[in-house]
Amino acid sequence: MSKISLWLAKEFSGNHLKNTFFKKAGFIPAFTMVELIFVIVVLGILAAVAIPRLAASRDDAVLVKGKSQISAIRSGIALQKAKRMMEGTVPFIPASLDNAALDTDNERLFNFTDGNASNILEYPILSKLNSDGYWFKDTNTTYKFQLTTSNIATFTYSSLNGTFNCSISPDCNTLTQ
């Protein structure tokens, strides 16, 4: 490259012209106050739209978690009934679903801790009191699932017919549909 073409490239490059113009005019390149306020307003609008949607998706996740766990529990009961029928074990329907303590945190629900082969779930659900999206054992045949602080669905296990049903309430309809 010749000296002239190097000089032209340097002289007419974008940054060189911009820096020369601002230095001569006495300006320092920066954002104006209007531009900054506009960006802050746009970010505020996006946050106002996004935050309620994120909260709703958390509630939906708790609901889906409950539905899938109820399905797994019911399938486990049916599996144990079929297994006992094939083995000729009487009664066909399990007498209880676990040997967990009542109203206690970190208990293994729907799973026997003594190595019993008649576990309803291979991997237990751990109980947790007063927490959204968790189960706890209320009585020997009653389990509760907490959707939210004020919405708790009660499920009762019947060893007579092997059902795991929810009492009539709006929460039950939501979880079992």
C-alpha positions in Angstrom: 0.0 0.0 0.0 1.2 3.4 -0.8 1.6 6.2 1.7 -1.3 8.1 0.1 -3.7 5.2 0.5 -2.7 4.6 4.1 -3.2 8.3 4.8 -6.6 8.3 3.1 -7.7 5.2 5.0 -6.7 6.7 8.3 -8.1 10.2 7.5 -11.5 9.0 6.3 -12.1 6.0 8.7 -15.4 6.4 10.7 -13.9 6.6 14.2 -11.3 9.1 13.2 -13.8 11.5 11.6 -16.2 11.1 14.6 -13.5 11.7 17.2 -12.1 14.7 15.2 -15.6 16.2 14.9 -16.5 15.8 18.6 -13.1 17.2 19.7 -13.4 20.2 17.5 -17.1 20.9 18.5 -16.4 20.5 22.2 -18.8 17.5 22.6 -18.3 14.3 24.6 -20.3 11.4 23.1 -23.0 10.2 25.6 -26.6 9.3 25.8 -29.1 12.1 26.3 -31.4 12.1 29.3 -34.4 11.5 27.0 -32.8 8.3 25.7 -32.1 7.1 29.2 -35.6 7.8 30.4 -37.0 6.0 27.3 -35.0 2.9 28.0 -36.0 2.9 31.7 -39.7 3.2 30.8 -39.5 0.3 28.3 -37.7 -1.9 30.9 -40.5 -1.0 33.4 -43.2 -2.0 31.0 -41.5 -5.3 30.2 -41.1 -6.1 33.9 -44.8 -5.2 34.6 -45.9 -7.7 31.9 -43.4 -10.5 32.7 -43.7 -10.7 36.5 -47.4 -11.7 36.7 -46.8 -14.3 34.0 -43.9 -15.8 35.9 -46.0 -16.1 39.1 -48.8 -17.8 37.2 -46.4 -20.3 35.7 -45.2 -21.3 39.2 -48.8 -22.0 40.3 -49.3 -24.1 37.2 -46.1 -26.0 37.9 -47.4 -26.9 41.4 -50.7 -28.1 39.9 -49.0 -30.2 37.3 -46.7 -31.7 40.0 -49.7 -32.7 42.1 -51.5 -34.2 39.1 -48.5 -36.3 38.1 -48.0 -37.5 41.7 -51.6 -38.5 42.1 -51.4 -40.5 38.9 -48.3 -42.2 40.0 -49.8 -43.1 43.4 -52.9 -44.5 41.8 -50.9 -46.5 39.3 -48.7 -47.8 42.1 -51.8 -49.0 44.0 -53.1 -50.7 40.9 -49.7 -52.3 40.3 -49.5 -53.7 43.9 -53.0 -55.1 43.5 -52.1 -56.8 40.3 -48.9 -58.1 41.7 -50.6 -59.5 44.8 -53.2 -61.2 42.6 -50.5 -62.9 40.5 -48.7 -64.1 43.6 -51.9 -65.2 45.2 -51.4 -63.0 48.3 -54.5 -62.3 50.2 -55.7 -59.6 50.6 -55.1 -58.4 47.1 -55.3 -54.7 48.1 -52.5 -53.3 50.3 -53.6 -52.5 53.9 -51.6 -49.3 54.0 -49.6 -47.2 51.6 -46.6 -46.6 53.9 -45.4 -46.6 57.5 -44.7 -42.8 57.7 -45.3 -40.8 60.9 -48.3 -38.4 60.9 -47.8 -34.6 60.4 -44.0 -34.8 60.2 -41.5 -33.3 57.8 -39.2 -35.4 55.7 -41.2 -38.6 56.0 -41.1 -41.1 53.1 -44.7 -41.2 51.9 -46.0 -44.1 49.7 -42.9 -46.1 50.4 -42.0 -48.5 53.3 -38.7 -47.8 55.1 -38.3 -51.4 56.1 -37.3 -52.8 52.7 -40.9 -54.0 52.1 -41.4 -55.2 48.5 -44.9 -53.7 48.4 -43.9 -50.1 48.0 -46.5 -48.0 46.2 -43.8 -45.7 44.7 -40.3 -46.9 44.1 -39.0 -43.4 45.0 -40.8 -41.9 47.9 -42.4 -38.4 48.1 -41.0 -36.6 51.1 -43.5 -34.9 53.3 -43.3 -31.2 54.1 -45.7 -29.3 56.3 -47.1 -25.9 55.3 -45.3 -25.8 51.9 -46.9 -25.3 48.5 -46.7 -28.3 46.3 -46.0 -30.9 49.0 -47.8 -33.8 50.7 -48.2 -34.7 54.3 -49.8 -37.6 56.1 -52.8 -36.5 58.2 -54.1 -39.9 59.4 -53.1 -43.5 58.6 -55.4 -43.4 55.5 -55.6 -39.7 54.8 -53.0 -37.6 52.9 -53.1 -33.9 52.1 -51.6 -32.0 49.1 -51.1 -28.3 49.6 -51.6 -26.3 46.4 -51.3 -23.0 48.1 -51.4 -21.8 51.7 -55.2 -21.7 51.7 -55.9 -24.6 49.2 -55.3 -28.0 50.6 -56.8 -31.1 48.9 -57.5 -34.2 51.1 -57.1 -37.7 49.7 -58.3 -40.8 51.4 -57.0 -44.3 50.8 -59.5 -47.2 51.1 -58.0 -50.6 51.7 -61.4 -52.2 51.0 -61.4 -51.3 47.3 -57.9 -49.8 46.7 -59.1 -46.3 45.8 -57.2 -43.1 46.5 -59.9 -40.5 46.2 -60.2 -36.8 47.0 -63.0 -35.4 49.0 -65.4 -33.1 47.2 -63.9 -29.6 46.8 -62.8 -27.3 44.0 -59.2 -28.2 44.7 -60.0 -31.9 44.2 -61.6 -31.2 40.8 -58.6 -29.2 39.8 -56.1 -31.9 40.7 -58.0 -34.9 39.4 -59.3 -33.6 36.0 
